[in-house]
């Protein structure tokens, strides 16, 4: 270590010490400011298993949870296998797969924004479009994924479609139980976890050949379920 390195190291230690010394004062100042500026937010209801059971009896909530179960199970069944699929079916290399997965992530970011904009106007439409997008892209991978270009485009669009799903279903569930949003949110999270586990089981059972077909069928069932319910007036469109 040179003299310059030693001096630089000492300066870094002094800066860290200074930051550490200031942290409690900064925390206290922020806490005081928040205490005076944030509005009071009393709970709108009492939580508990009884409340969750009451929320679960609402038809719109049950519809939303079953839709989540289908679509999320299908998504994670397929996405769990996406990397080995890209390696073995279109025979893509590491650099190409990295770029495609990056496109999936960027698509997810953009899809989240688009899903939020659509959900502001119509939550059931937002869920239907997101689930349909997952179904279409999964079928493209299942039946036309041998072509590298098709595999790349379908994967990126899949990311966009799934990115729109969480914000859409969260808006739907919140609107369907606005008076018990916390309990409804807990049910939604539990359904997500069950769906993810179910998707992993399907991967083990079906293997490489049927996983994307299952993903497409499951997502299509979810899209059909909530789409038909919306058209029949079983759930509110907003």
N, C-alpha and C positions, 0 to 999 in steps of 0.2 A: 504494500500500500504506500503510495507516494504522499508527500506532504500536502499536496492539493487535495488528495482523496481524504486525508485525515481531517483537514479543515472543512471540507464539504460534509463529511460525516458528522462533525460536531455541530455544524449549522442545522442539519436535518434534525438532530436530537433536540436542539434548542427549540426549533419550530414545533416539533411534536409535543414537547413539554408545555410550550405556550398554548397550543391548542387544547391539550388536556386540562390545563389550569383554567381555561376560559369556558370549557364545556358546561360545568354546572351553572354558571351565571347565565350563559346563553339559554340553557334549558329552562331555567326559572323565568327568564324574561319572556320566552316564547309561551310558556304555560300561563303566565299572567295575562299576556295579550289575548290568548285564545279564550281564557275564562271570561274576559270582558266583551269579546266581540262575537263569539259563537252564540246563536240563539238556543234557548232551552228546547230539548227534544225528549219530552216524556214518552214512555212506551205507550203504544196505542192499544195493547192487549197483553194478556198474560200468556207466557210461553209454557210449553210442556207437551207431554204425549197426548193429552186430551185435546189440546188446541190443534196439534198436527192431524189427529184423527178427524176433527171437525173440518179442517181445511181439505183433507183428502176426500171427503164426501162431496165436494163440489165437482160437478161434471167437467168443467173447463180445466180444473187442476188435474184430474185423472187423465183427461185427453192429452194435456201437455206432457205429463210424465210418461205416458205410454209412447208418445211420439219421440221423446228424448231417448227412451230405452231402445227403440228400434234404430234410430238414426245414429246415435253415438256408438252403439254396439257394432253397427256396420262400419262406421268410420274407423274405429280403432282395430277392428279385425283386419281391415285392409292396410291401414297405415303402419301397423306393426310389421307387415311383410314388405313394405315398399322398397326398402333398400335391397334385400336379396332378390326381389322381383326385378328391379332395374339391372342388377348384375347378371341374372341368369336368363331373362327373356329377351330384352332388346340388346343384351350383351354390352352394356355401357361401362366405361372405365370410371376410375375413382374421381377424376376431375369433372367429368360430365355429371356424375351422380351428385357431387357436391354442388355444382351449379343448379341442378334441378331442385335439390332440396332447399337451396337458397331462394329460388323462385317460388317454391311452396310457401316459405316463410313470408316473403314479400306479399304474395297473394293473400295469405292469411291476414296480414296487416290491413291491406286494402279492403278485403272482404269484411273485416270488422267495422270499418268506417261505412261501407255501403249498407251492411246489415242494420247498423244503427239508424241510418237515414231512412231506410224503408220501414223499419219497425216503428219509427215515429208516426208514420201514417197508417200502417196496417201490420200488426204483429203476426197474424196468421199468414199473410202473404209473404212476409219475410222468412218465416220458418219453412213454408212450402217451397220457396225458391231455393233456399239454402239446401234443404234435404234433396230436392230434385237435382241440384247441381252435383251433390255428392254421388247420387245414384248414376247420373249420366257419365261422370268421369270414371267411376268404378267400372261401369260396363265397358267403356272405351279401353281401359287397361286390360280388362278380362278378355276382350275379343279382338282388340286391335293393338295390343301393347307390344307386339313384336317389332313394330316400326319405331325406331328411336325418336323421331320427331313427334309422333303421336303420343308416345309415353311421356315425353317432356312436357308437351302442352297439356295433356290430361292431368298430370301431377300438379302443375302450377295452378290450373283451374280448380282442381280439388282443394288446394290450399285456400283459394279465394272463397269457395263455397263453404268450407268448414269454418273459415274465419267469420262468416256472417251468422253462423248458427248460435254460438253462445249468447251474444247480445240479443238475438231475436227471441230465443226461448226465455231468457231472463226477463225481458220486457213483457212477454206474454204471461209468465207466471206471476210477476209482480202486479200486472193489471188485473189478473183473475182473482187475486187475493190481496188487494191493496190494504185491507184492514189487518191482515196477518202476514205481512211480507216476510218477516223473519222465519216463521214456521214454513211458509211456502218455499222460501229459499233453501231451508234445510232439507226439505223433501226433494227438491231439485238436485242438490248436491249428492244426496244419497243415491238418487236414481242414476246420476252420472257415474258414480263409482261402480254400481251394479252393472251398468251397461259396458263400462270399460273391461270389467272382469269377464263378462259374457263374451265380448269380442275376442279376448285372449283365448278363451276355451275353444271357440270356433276355429281359430287358427290352428290349434293343436289337433282338432278332429279332422278338419277338411284338408289341411296342407296347402301346397302352393296352387293346386289346380282350381279349387273352388272358392278360395278366400275372397277374391274380388267380385265374383258372381254373388256370393253371400252379401258382401258389403253393398252392392248395388240393389239387391232385392230388399234388404233391410231398410236402407234409406228410402227406397221407393215406397215401401209400406208406410213409413212414417209420413212422407209427403202426402200420400193418398189419404191417410187417416185424417190429418188435420185439414187438408184441402176440402175433402167432402164434408166434414163437420162444419167448416166455415160456410160453405155454399148452402147447406141446409139450415143455417142459422143457429146451430147448436152452440157456437161460441161467438163472442163479439168480434167484429172485424178490427176494431181499433186497438 
